[in-house]
Amino acid sequence: MITYLLVKDKCLWVKGIRGDKMDYKALTKEFLDDMFLKKPPYKKVLELSKGELGTLLYLVKENDDAVVGDISKRLGLTSGRMASVLKRLESKEFIVKKRSIGDKRVTIVSSTKKGQDFVNNHGKEVFDRIHNLLRFLGEEDALAYVRINKRLHNEFDQNKSY
């Protein structure tokens, strides 16, 4: 006897004579379609990219007057991506950049009052949006989502080959 798991008319899992077999390619396509062809539900809250938000949060909550390389390392951003993020945040007047007094090759980034106010004023809105999404999922799925998300982040942090 063969059993199929169909999701949106796609076979993702087959149970048959030779055992269970997951079709990871079909599942990957389903995941990527959903991830990149639809806007994430939290994107409209701030109108900032993930890199912009991460950088601003890092400066406001963890380390104002941070070295660009330290921010880039903490957030896992390439130097090119980091330069783009800083340029956009600077154009929004959320940050200021200055050269280090001791080493002119080093750039120091600080949040502005406008950047700090943005984080503080929108923090509750972000929290409420995520809170509502987790409640929508229900207890079991919300716990699973957070557990899986943490597991993936840990894996990506430990194994950069993906």
C-alpha positions in Angstrom: 0.0 0.0 0.0 1.3 3.5 -0.9 0.2 6.6 1.0 0.7 10.2 -0.3 0.7 13.5 1.5 -0.6 16.1 -0.8 -0.2 19.8 -0.2 -1.8 22.1 -2.8 -2.0 19.1 -5.2 1.8 18.4 -4.8 3.1 15.2 -3.4 5.5 15.9 -0.6 5.7 12.6 1.2 5.3 9.0 0.1 4.8 6.0 2.3 5.3 2.7 0.5 6.9 -0.7 0.3 10.4 0.6 0.7 9.6 2.9 3.6 8.8 6.6 4.0 10.3 9.1 1.7 10.0 12.8 1.9 10.2 14.7 -1.4 12.5 17.5 -0.1 12.8 19.1 -3.6 9.1 19.6 -3.8 9.0 20.8 -0.2 11.8 23.2 -0.9 10.0 24.6 -3.9 6.8 25.0 -1.9 8.8 26.8 0.9 10.6 29.2 -1.5 7.4 30.0 -3.4 5.7 30.9 -0.2 8.6 32.8 1.2 9.5 34.9 -1.8 6.3 35.2 -3.8 4.3 36.6 -0.8 5.0 39.5 1.5 5.7 38.4 5.1 2.9 39.5 7.4 5.3 41.6 9.5 6.9 43.5 6.7 4.4 46.4 6.6 4.9 47.2 10.3 8.1 49.2 9.9 8.8 49.6 6.2 12.5 48.8 7.0 14.5 45.9 5.6 15.6 43.2 8.0 19.1 44.6 7.8 18.0 48.1 8.6 15.9 47.0 11.5 18.6 44.8 12.9 21.2 47.5 12.7 18.9 50.1 14.3 17.9 47.7 17.1 21.5 46.8 17.7 22.5 50.4 18.0 19.6 51.4 20.2 19.3 48.4 22.4 22.9 46.9 22.6 25.7 49.2 21.5 25.4 52.7 20.4 28.7 54.1 18.9 29.5 50.7 17.3 32.2 49.9 14.8 30.7 49.0 11.4 32.6 45.7 11.3 31.1 44.7 14.7 27.6 45.4 13.5 28.2 43.5 10.3 29.6 40.5 12.2 26.8 40.5 14.8 24.1 40.6 12.1 25.9 38.3 9.6 25.9 40.9 6.8 28.5 41.3 4.1 30.4 44.5 3.9 28.5 45.5 0.8 25.1 44.8 2.3 26.2 46.7 5.5 27.2 49.7 3.4 23.8 49.7 1.7 21.9 49.4 5.0 23.9 52.2 6.6 23.4 54.5 3.5 19.6 54.0 3.8 19.5 54.5 7.5 21.6 57.6 7.2 19.3 59.0 4.5 16.3 58.5 6.9 18.4 60.3 9.5 18.2 57.3 11.9 22.0 57.1 12.2 25.2 59.1 11.9 28.6 57.9 10.8 31.9 59.2 11.9 35.6 58.2 11.7 37.4 56.8 14.7 39.8 59.3 16.2 42.4 56.6 16.8 42.1 55.0 13.4 40.7 56.9 10.5 40.1 53.6 8.6 37.4 52.6 11.2 33.9 54.0 11.0 31.8 54.4 14.1 28.0 54.4 13.8 25.5 55.9 16.3 21.8 56.2 16.4 20.2 59.6 16.3 17.3 60.8 18.4 15.0 60.2 15.4 16.3 56.6 15.2 15.9 56.0 18.9 12.4 57.4 18.9 11.5 55.2 15.9 12.6 52.1 17.7 10.9 53.1 21.0 7.7 54.1 19.3 7.4 51.2 17.0 8.6 48.5 19.4 5.1 48.0 20.9 3.6 47.8 17.4 6.0 45.1 16.3 5.5 43.2 19.6 1.7 43.3 19.2 1.9 42.2 15.5 4.1 39.2 16.3 2.0 38.4 19.4 -1.2 38.3 17.3 0.5 36.1 14.7 1.6 33.6 17.4 -1.9 33.6 18.9 -3.3 33.0 15.4 -1.1 29.9 15.1 -2.4 28.5 18.3 -0.4 27.0 21.2 1.0 24.0 19.5 2.0 25.6 16.2 3.3 28.8 17.9 5.6 26.8 20.2 6.7 24.7 17.2 7.3 27.8 15.1 9.5 29.5 17.7 11.4 26.2 18.5 12.1 25.6 14.8 13.1 29.2 14.2 15.6 29.0 17.0 16.9 25.7 15.7 17.4 27.1 12.2 19.2 30.2 13.6 21.5 28.1 15.7 22.3 25.9 12.7 23.0 28.8 10.4 25.2 30.4 13.1 27.2 27.1 13.5 27.3 26.0 9.9 27.8 28.8 7.4 27.9 26.4 4.4 24.2 26.8 3.6 
